[in-house]
Amino acid sequence: MVGTPRSKLKQFERELLAEGWHEVRQDVEVKLVAAPGGEETYILCRSTARKEKEQAMRSRFSQRMEKALTALEKRVAEGQLRDRSKIERRLGAIQARHPQVADLYALEVIEHEGRLELKWQLRRQRSGWQQAREGAYLLRTNLSAADPEQLWKSYIQLTEAEAAFRALKSALAIRPTFHQLEHRTKAHVLVAFLDYALWVTLKHLLRAKGSSLSPMQALAAAATLHSADIVLPTTDGRQIRLRRVTTPTPQLQTLFTQLGMTLPSRLSFDQECSADLAIA
């Protein structure tokens, strides 16, 4: 089961706008659609969170492009640019900088009363289609199951397996492995697997407590916490070593609060050391 290019969504415009969606999660809906040729199964999906993200991105890109077009239009109107080829090159550069929304605008250089003018406007039809497809994606599979929810869950399991391999190879650094003996390699893989088990446990714990942090972000925040030894000399030549924990950052303190964890003010193995501290 794989995803398909966004351009293929155009073939399923009618199904995208029609009813008959099945809710598989609070923010995800799916539906089966007829596949060209009938040899594969297509699942049309749309996500509220993905839609909001893509809308924000489109709005940001559109604002940047409209700002650039307005500035160019002003320069042309003031007579600062009088060469049609230069104006068209500037338009091409603006489109190249904003490929995500370039096709949403109709651009034209016209001559009016002996002067060049730049005209541009939003293509309403294309803009409407882009808004309709935002948050939508298409899955293709050779499985013959008739339940779109089950097919979507199978795809999610596949993405989670891929994410597991990425976590093992990157965040948990299972690779590269420099061991030459088989038992050492197996031990390395075992430790990495245990690391991943803790990684998944932390991910589900963060999700259950309503935290928006990923395991990597949570561990990065926890890495700012340190322990320090306070060494106090005494009048009889001995030293007292006290181990303390640094004050957590506001972000880390929020994380501890969400997880219901409290830091000890001092660690339990404070000890009085002998005068021979370097050996003790």
N, C-alpha and C positions, 0 to 999 in steps of 0.2 A: 504494500500500500504506500503510495507516494502522493505528494502534492503536485499540483499542475500550475503552469504559468498563469498570471493574472489575466493575460489577454484572452485566455480560453473562456473566461467568465462571460464574455459577450455572447457566446453561443447559448448561454442559459439565462439570458436576460429576463425572459418571460417567467421562468420558474423562480428566479430570484425575487421578482416583484409579486408573485402570486402567494396564496395561502398554502397551508398544509405542512407547516414546520413542526418538528418535534423537539421539545426542550429536553436536552440531555444534561444540562447544568444550569445554574441560575442565570448565567450570562451567555450561554451557547445554545444555538438551535441548529438542527440538521434536517435534511430531506434527501430522499433518493430522487435522482433525475435520470431520464432516458439517455443512454450512452450512444454516441454515433457508432453504428455497426452492430451494437448489441453484444460485443465480445467482452466488455469490461463493465464494471459497476462504478458509477460516479456518485459521490456524496457531496451535496452542496451544504456548506456550513457558514454560519455568520456568528460573530462574537461581539458583544456589546463593548467589552474592554478594548478589543482590537479596533473597533469602529471609532471609539473616542480618541485613541492614539493616532489613527490615520487622519481623522478630521483635524486634529491639532497640527499635525505635520503639514497637511495640505494648506491650512490657513496660514501657517508660517511661511511656506514657500510662495503662496499667492501674494502675501503682503510684500515680500521682497521683490517679486517680479513686477508687481504693480508700481512699487516705488521707483524701480529702475526705468520702467516704461514712462512714467510721469516725468521723470527727470529728462529723459531723452526727448520726449514730446516738447518740453519747455525749451530745450536747446534748439530744436528745429524751428519752433515758432519764433524764437528770438533771432533767428538767422545765423546762429553760431555754426550750424551744419547746413551746407547748401548743396553738397554733393550726394546724389541719390545712392551711389555705391557705398559711400562711407556710412550713410544712415542704415542701409541694409546690413552692412557688416556689424554695426553696433547692435542691430536687432538680433542677428544671428548669435552674437556673443551673449546677449541676455538670455536667449532661448537655451543656449548651451549650458549656462550657469544654473538654469532652473528647469531641467528636463522633466521633473516630476509633474509640473503643471503647464509646461510650454504649449501643449496641444489644446489647452482650455481657452486660449486667447486668439482672436482673429486680428492679424496685424496687416496694415496696409500703408504704403507710402504713396500719396496722391499729390497731384499738382493743382493748385487752386490760385487763380489770378496771378499766374507767373511765379508762385512761390510753392515750395514743397511743404507738405504737412504730413504728420504722422497720426494715423487713426488706429485706435485699438479698442477692443471691447471683449467682454467675457462671452464665450459661446455657451449660452444657457443650456442647450441640449446636452452638450458634452459634460458640462458641469453637473447637470442633474444625474447623468449616468454614473459619473464618478462618485457622487454622494451616495447613490444607491448601492454601489459595489463596495464601498468602504466597510471594512470589517468582515467581508465575505471571502471565502477561499474554497477551493475545489479539491477533493481527494479522489484518486483513481485507484481501483483495486481489481484483482482478478477473482476475489472471493465472491461467492454467490449468495451470501446471506441477505435476507430481505429486510432485516431490521437495521435502519440507519444508525440507531444509537449504539448497537453492538459493534458495527463497523468503525464508528468514530472512536469508541473506547479502545478498539484494537490498535488504531492509529496512535492514540495517546500512549498506550503501552510501548509502542515502538519508539516514540520520541523519548520516553523516559529511559528506555534501554540505551539509546544513543547518548542521552545526557549522562547516564552512569559511566559509560566508557570515557566521555570527555572529562568527567570529574576524576576518574581514576588516573588518566594520563596527564592531566594538567594540575588541578588543585591538590590532588593527593600524590602526585609525582610517582606513579608506579613505573613509568618509563622515563628515561632509558634504564635498563637493568644491567649492571656491570658485573654481576656474579657469574662465576665460571662453573661452580659446582651445582648440581641439580638440587640438592637439598637446601642450599642457600637461596636459590631462585624461588623454590616453593615457599620457603619461609617469607621471602619478600612479598610474594603474591598474597600469602595468608594475612600478613600485617596490613597490606593495602586493602584487602577485602574487609577486614575488621574496621579499618579507617572509614571505608565507604558505608558500612553498617551504622557507624556513629554519625556519619554525614547525613544519611537519610533520616535517622532518628532526630537529629537537630532540625532538619528541614520540616518534618511533621510537627515537631514541638513548636517551632516558630509560627507555623501556620495555625496551629490550634490555639495559640495565645494571641492571635491577631496581629502579629508583627509583620511588617512589610519587608523586613530584611531577608536576604538569601543567606544560606549557611556561610558562604564565603565572606559576605559583608559582616555577619555576626562575628566570625572568627577574626576578621581584620580589626573590628572594634575591640574585641577581647585582647588582641595583641598589644594594645596600648597600656594594658595593666601589668604592673611589674611588682616584684617584691624586693625589698631593700634591707640590708643588715645595718643596724645601728650598733656600733661598738663603743662601749663606755669603759674607760680605764678606771680602776679603783685605786685607793690610796695604798693598798698592800701589793701593788704591782700586777695584779690580775686584770682581766678584761671580761666584761659582760656583753654578750652578743644578743641583741634583740632583733627579730625578723618582723618587719612590718609590710603591709600592702599599700601601694600608692592609691591615691584618691581617683576613682574612675571618672572618665569624661562624662559630660551630660548625656551623650548618646548611649554610652555603655551603661550608665545608671538607669536610663529608661528601659534598656533591654533587660537588665536584671530585674527591674520592677515587673515587666511584662511576664518574665519567666518565673516570678516568685522566688528569686534567689537573693540572698543577702551575703555580703562580704564580711568575714571576721575582721575585727579591729586589729587582731594580732594572731599570729600563727602559734600553734600549741607547742612547738619544739624550741622555744626560747631556752637558752641554756647558759650556765656560767662556765666560762672556759678557763683553762689553766694558763699559766704565764707562757708556756710553750705553745702559742696559738698556731704557729705555722705547721706544727705536727698534729695538733689536736683535730 
